[in-house]
Structure formats: C-alpha cells, structure tokens
C-alpha cells in the first residue's frame, strides 16, 4: 500500500498504520446550540472522552467521521452540521503498557483529524447502543474546556490542540475563558444507555 501498512490483526475492515507507527483516526467534538460539548463515558469504566475511531483503509476522514458518529452515538449526517475540522493530523503516543508489542506493524499511537459538529436534533435521538459493541454507557453536556481536566493524561495535549484550533469556529466573538485547572464545573444533565 505504499506509505501505509495493513494491520491484519484489526477487527472488522482493514485498518492502516503509517510508516511512523501511527494509526489514522478521527475525533468528534459535538456541540449543542449553547456551545456545550458532548462528553461520553467509556462502557464500564470511569473514563470520559470525545467519540473517536480508526479510519479504514478505504475511507476519507469525513467518511470515517460519519461512520463513527453513527456507530458510537447513533446520529446520521442530516442530524449534525459540520462546522470545521483541524488543518492536519494531531498525534499522540500510547503509553507503553497499551502498545501491543506482538502486532505487525507496530502501532505506537494515533494521528487524528478532529471534526467540530453542531447537533441539530433533540437530545433523545442520541443512541449509545446503536452498534453491537457500544463504546459508551453514559453522556452529558459539558463546558467547552472541561474535557481538558477529565480526559486521560496521554490524550490531553491533543485535546488542547484540537479545542484551541476549533474554538474560533464555534465562538466567532472569542472562546470562553478557560477556568484554572480543577475549577471547571457544570453539566446540564446526564444520559445513560437504557
């Protein structure tokens, strides 16, 4: 495949690893009309994150984003508006304990294109159990910068870069001020998988 190697151990469609060991991936920052962000808890864990997922070898970043949107939160393209995306790949390395040393090719991290979307449908249309293997069991709306205090440490820098780059698209008059660490509050209400 030239610049990419196929990961034959990947589940589902073939996924690719670039020559530097990074798996192409998309991230989704979903906002509501108030500028708050969709924040989801990983199934059976106390770990919160934005929806994200690997790109298949035959997908563009936009195609992967719409597939992940449907698989992870049950939304269709007509239920969202694409506000923008990052200008290039944002990378993070996996901690050593998460690297599968026996895999060929070796994946050492993810490189991601981040999409900023606005939800156009009622909250009730979000469905975390849309796929056979749900990623999340709970979600809530949070203030724009709150994910930086709650995401797992090895993803924090990428979240900072994505949120900083995309903030002017959601807040043309200037993004909300980022509260000092540990002082982020507020979610309107939370939602669990039935």
Order of alpha helices (4+ residues) and beta strands (2+ residues): beta-beta-beta-beta-beta-beta-alpha-beta-beta-beta-beta-alpha-alpha-beta
